[in-house]
Amino acid sequence: MERDVGTRQSALTACCVCVTLNDMPTIYRFRVFRRPDGVHHIVGYDIDTASAHISPPLVGFDARKRVGQTVDGIEYRLSGYPAFDMNAGAAWMYYRAEHGIVECADVTPHEPM
């Protein structure tokens, strides 16, 4: 069962934020970005769907477990070393343009899992 967690998003970003509710998505080749308003997103490659992924806003992050929880209660597991995924980077660029995010900070934890 999949659920679209956004309501007014382009087809590109809508496909990037669909998640399976029964599983904890595992994100590989990831970055964590902080918007100027303090909101954080995980951006990377979703191993389960084999696609670029942008998480909904994070409300918590357990650095020891490398698990982030989003506003909708879904937990995301970061796997492996942080890296840059080209497709996820392109999706993040479009997301930022669509939402008027001019700058953001890369706050990626740099310890491998």
C-alpha atoms as an extended CHARMM CRD file, in Angstrom:
* protein
*
       113  EXT
         1         1  MET       CA              0.0000000000        0.0000000000        0.0000000000  PROA      1               0.0000000000
         2         2  GLU       CA              1.4470000000        3.3350000000       -0.9980000000  PROA      2               0.0000000000
         3         3  ARG       CA              0.4200000000        6.8260000000        0.0230000000  PROA      3               0.0000000000
         4         4  ASP       CA              1.2800000000       10.1810000000       -1.5230000000  PROA      4               0.0000000000
         5         5  VAL       CA              2.4390000000       12.3270000000        1.4070000000  PROA      5               0.0000000000
         6         6  GLY       CA              2.1550000000       15.5700000000       -0.5470000000  PROA      6               0.0000000000
         7         7  THR       CA             -0.9560000000       17.1730000000       -1.9500000000  PROA      7               0.0000000000
         8         8  ARG       CA              0.2170000000       20.0200000000       -4.1810000000  PROA      8               0.0000000000
         9         9  GLN       CA              3.4080000000       18.6940000000       -5.7150000000  PROA      9               0.0000000000
        10        10  SER       CA              4.5610000000       18.2370000000       -9.2730000000  PROA      10              0.0000000000
        11        11  ALA       CA              4.5680000000       14.7610000000      -10.7540000000  PROA      11              0.0000000000
        12        12  LEU       CA              8.3490000000       14.6000000000      -10.2480000000  PROA      12              0.0000000000
        13        13  THR       CA              8.3690000000       15.3650000000       -6.5400000000  PROA      13              0.0000000000
        14        14  ALA       CA              5.1650000000       13.4300000000       -5.8930000000  PROA      14              0.0000000000
        15        15  CYS       CA              6.8180000000       10.2630000000       -7.2130000000  PROA      15              0.0000000000
        16        16  CYS       CA              9.8210000000       10.9450000000       -5.0040000000  PROA      16              0.0000000000
        17        17  VAL       CA              7.8790000000       11.1500000000       -1.7590000000  PROA      17              0.0000000000
        18        18  CYS       CA              5.6960000000        8.0460000000       -2.0210000000  PROA      18              0.0000000000
        19        19  VAL       CA              6.6270000000        5.4410000000        0.5600000000  PROA      19              0.0000000000
        20        20  THR       CA              5.5070000000        1.9950000000        1.5360000000  PROA      20              0.0000000000
        21        21  LEU       CA              3.7410000000        2.2340000000        4.8760000000  PROA      21              0.0000000000
        22        22  ASN       CA              4.6210000000       -1.3010000000        6.0240000000  PROA      22              0.0000000000
        23        23  ASP       CA              8.4010000000       -0.9580000000        5.7270000000  PROA      23              0.0000000000
        24        24  MET       CA             11.0740000000        1.4080000000        6.9490000000  PROA      24              0.0000000000
        25        25  PRO       CA             12.5000000000        2.9230000000        3.7560000000  PROA      25              0.0000000000
        26        26  THR       CA             16.2570000000        2.4530000000        3.4490000000  PROA      26              0.0000000000
        27        27  ILE       CA             18.0570000000        5.3530000000        1.8280000000  PROA      27              0.0000000000
        28        28  TYR       CA             21.4820000000        4.8080000000        0.2630000000  PROA      28              0.0000000000
        29        29  ARG       CA             23.7550000000        7.4490000000       -1.3620000000  PROA      29              0.0000000000
        30        30  PHE       CA             22.1090000000       10.0540000000        0.8430000000  PROA      30              0.0000000000
        31        31  ARG       CA             22.4690000000       13.6550000000        1.9430000000  PROA      31              0.0000000000
        32        32  VAL       CA             20.5990000000       15.4810000000        4.7130000000  PROA      32              0.0000000000
        33        33  PHE       CA             19.7210000000       19.0970000000        3.9410000000  PROA      33              0.0000000000
        34        34  ARG       CA             18.5140000000       21.8720000000        6.2450000000  PROA      34              0.0000000000
        35        35  ARG       CA             16.3460000000       24.5810000000        4.7080000000  PROA      35              0.0000000000
        36        36  PRO       CA             16.6290000000       28.2150000000        5.9320000000  PROA      36              0.0000000000
        37        37  ASP       CA             13.4230000000       27.7100000000        7.9570000000  PROA      37              0.0000000000
        38        38  GLY       CA             15.1500000000       24.9030000000        9.9100000000  PROA      38              0.0000000000
        39        39  VAL       CA             13.2960000000       22.0260000000        8.2150000000  PROA      39              0.0000000000
        40        40  HSD       CA             15.4470000000       18.9720000000        7.3450000000  PROA      40              0.0000000000
        41        41  HSD       CA             15.0190000000       16.4850000000        4.4750000000  PROA      41              0.0000000000
        42        42  ILE       CA             16.7590000000       13.2330000000        3.5870000000  PROA      42              0.0000000000
        43        43  VAL       CA             17.6150000000       13.1400000000       -0.1180000000  PROA      43              0.0000000000
        44        44  GLY       CA             18.9670000000        9.9780000000       -1.7170000000  PROA      44              0.0000000000
        45        45  TYR       CA             18.4390000000        6.6510000000       -3.4110000000  PROA      45              0.0000000000
        46        46  ASP       CA             15.6250000000        4.4620000000       -2.0420000000  PROA      46              0.0000000000
        47        47  ILE       CA             16.8790000000        0.8710000000       -2.1690000000  PROA      47              0.0000000000
        48        48  ASP       CA             13.3640000000       -0.6230000000       -2.0460000000  PROA      48              0.0000000000
        49        49  THR       CA             11.9180000000        1.3770000000       -4.9380000000  PROA      49              0.0000000000
        50        50  ALA       CA             15.1910000000        1.8140000000       -6.8590000000  PROA      50              0.0000000000
        51        51  SER       CA             14.4740000000        5.5070000000       -7.3210000000  PROA      51              0.0000000000
        52        52  ALA       CA             15.4090000000        8.9810000000       -6.1390000000  PROA      52              0.0000000000
        53        53  HSD       CA             13.7090000000        9.9810000000       -2.9160000000  PROA      53              0.0000000000
        54        54  ILE       CA             13.0530000000       13.1530000000       -0.9270000000  PROA      54              0.0000000000
        55        55  SER       CA             11.6720000000       12.6050000000        2.5400000000  PROA      55              0.0000000000
        56        56  PRO       CA              8.8980000000       14.7000000000        4.0300000000  PROA      56              0.0000000000
        57        57  PRO       CA             10.1810000000       17.1250000000        6.7030000000  PROA      57              0.0000000000
        58        58  LEU       CA             12.0620000000       15.4140000000        9.5360000000  PROA      58              0.0000000000
        59        59  VAL       CA             10.9010000000       15.8520000000       13.1380000000  PROA      59              0.0000000000
        60        60  GLY       CA             13.6250000000       13.7450000000       14.7260000000  PROA      60              0.0000000000
        61        61  PHE       CA             16.8800000000       11.9700000000       14.0050000000  PROA      61              0.0000000000
        62        62  ASP       CA             18.6790000000        9.2720000000       16.0020000000  PROA      62              0.0000000000
        63        63  ALA       CA             22.3210000000        9.6920000000       14.9940000000  PROA      63              0.0000000000
        64        64  ARG       CA             23.3990000000        6.4430000000       16.6810000000  PROA      64              0.0000000000
        65        65  LYS       CA             20.8180000000        4.3500000000       14.8150000000  PROA      65              0.0000000000
        66        66  ARG       CA             20.9210000000        6.6380000000       11.7510000000  PROA      66              0.0000000000
        67        67  VAL       CA             17.1500000000        6.7450000000       11.5700000000  PROA      67              0.0000000000
        68        68  GLY       CA             15.1120000000        9.8610000000       10.8370000000  PROA      68              0.0000000000
        69        69  GLN       CA             11.4140000000       10.2620000000       11.5900000000  PROA      69              0.0000000000
        70        70  THR       CA              9.1950000000       12.4650000000        9.4390000000  PROA      70              0.0000000000
        71        71  VAL       CA              6.1540000000       14.5940000000       10.2560000000  PROA      71              0.0000000000
        72        72  ASP       CA              3.8940000000       11.7530000000        9.0950000000  PROA      72              0.0000000000
        73        73  GLY       CA              5.5510000000        9.2430000000       11.4530000000  PROA      73              0.0000000000
        74        74  ILE       CA              7.5180000000        7.2960000000        8.8610000000  PROA      74              0.0000000000
        75        75  GLU       CA             11.0650000000        6.3270000000        9.8300000000  PROA      75              0.0000000000
        76        76  TYR       CA             13.8860000000        6.3630000000        7.2830000000  PROA      76              0.0000000000
        77        77  ARG       CA             17.0680000000        4.3340000000        7.7420000000  PROA      77              0.0000000000
        78        78  LEU       CA             20.3150000000        5.6850000000        6.2980000000  PROA      78              0.0000000000
        79        79  SER       CA             22.5260000000        2.9300000000        4.9210000000  PROA      79              0.0000000000
        80        80  GLY       CA             26.2290000000        2.9520000000        4.1320000000  PROA      80              0.0000000000
        81        81  TYR       CA             28.3870000000        5.9890000000        3.5900000000  PROA      81              0.0000000000
        82        82  PRO       CA             26.9170000000        9.3670000000        2.6790000000  PROA      82              0.0000000000
        83        83  ALA       CA             27.2520000000       10.0810000000       -1.0270000000  PROA      83              0.0000000000
        84        84  PHE       CA             25.6660000000       12.1120000000       -3.7870000000  PROA      84              0.0000000000
        85        85  ASP       CA             23.0670000000       10.3730000000       -5.9720000000  PROA      85              0.0000000000
        86        86  MET       CA             22.7340000000       12.2030000000       -9.3050000000  PROA      86              0.0000000000
        87        87  ASN       CA             19.0140000000       11.4490000000       -9.7240000000  PROA      87              0.0000000000
        88        88  ALA       CA             18.1980000000       12.4170000000       -6.1410000000  PROA      88              0.0000000000
        89        89  GLY       CA             20.2530000000       15.5940000000       -6.5790000000  PROA      89              0.0000000000
        90        90  ALA       CA             18.2200000000       16.5180000000       -9.6620000000  PROA      90              0.0000000000
        91        91  ALA       CA             14.9540000000       15.7970000000       -7.8220000000  PROA      91              0.0000000000
        92        92  TRP       CA             16.1370000000       17.9600000000       -4.9040000000  PROA      92              0.0000000000
        93        93  MET       CA             17.0090000000       20.7900000000       -7.3140000000  PROA      93              0.0000000000
        94        94  TYR       CA             13.4800000000       20.6870000000       -8.7780000000  PROA      94              0.0000000000
        95        95  TYR       CA             11.9330000000       20.4580000000       -5.3070000000  PROA      95              0.0000000000
        96        96  ARG       CA             13.8800000000       23.5210000000       -4.1680000000  PROA      96              0.0000000000
        97        97  ALA       CA             12.8720000000       25.5040000000       -7.2610000000  PROA      97              0.0000000000
        98        98  GLU       CA              9.2340000000       24.5110000000       -6.8650000000  PROA      98              0.0000000000
        99        99  HSD       CA              9.1930000000       25.5410000000       -3.1910000000  PROA      99              0.0000000000
       100       100  GLY       CA             11.2780000000       28.7220000000       -3.5520000000  PROA      100             0.0000000000
       101       101  ILE       CA             14.2060000000       27.3610000000       -1.5230000000  PROA      101             0.0000000000
       102       102  VAL       CA             17.1430000000       29.4610000000       -2.6980000000  PROA      102             0.0000000000
       103       103  GLU       CA             19.7720000000       28.0100000000       -0.3700000000  PROA      103             0.0000000000
       104       104  CYS       CA             20.1040000000       25.1170000000        2.0320000000  PROA      104             0.0000000000
       105       105  ALA       CA             22.8290000000       23.6080000000        4.1890000000  PROA      105             0.0000000000
       106       106  ASP       CA             24.2150000000       20.1030000000        3.7960000000  PROA      106             0.0000000000
       107       107  VAL       CA             24.1370000000       18.6930000000        7.3610000000  PROA      107             0.0000000000
       108       108  THR       CA             24.7920000000       15.0800000000        6.4240000000  PROA      108             0.0000000000
       109       109  PRO       CA             26.2040000000       12.8670000000        9.1910000000  PROA      109             0.0000000000
       110       110  HSD       CA             29.4870000000       11.4570000000        7.9000000000  PROA      110             0.0000000000
       111       111  GLU       CA             29.7950000000        8.1920000000        9.8090000000  PROA      111             0.0000000000
       112       112  PRO       CA             29.0950000000        4.9090000000        7.9580000000  PROA      112             0.0000000000
       113       113  MET       CA             26.4350000000        2.5680000000        9.2590000000  PROA      113             0.0000000000
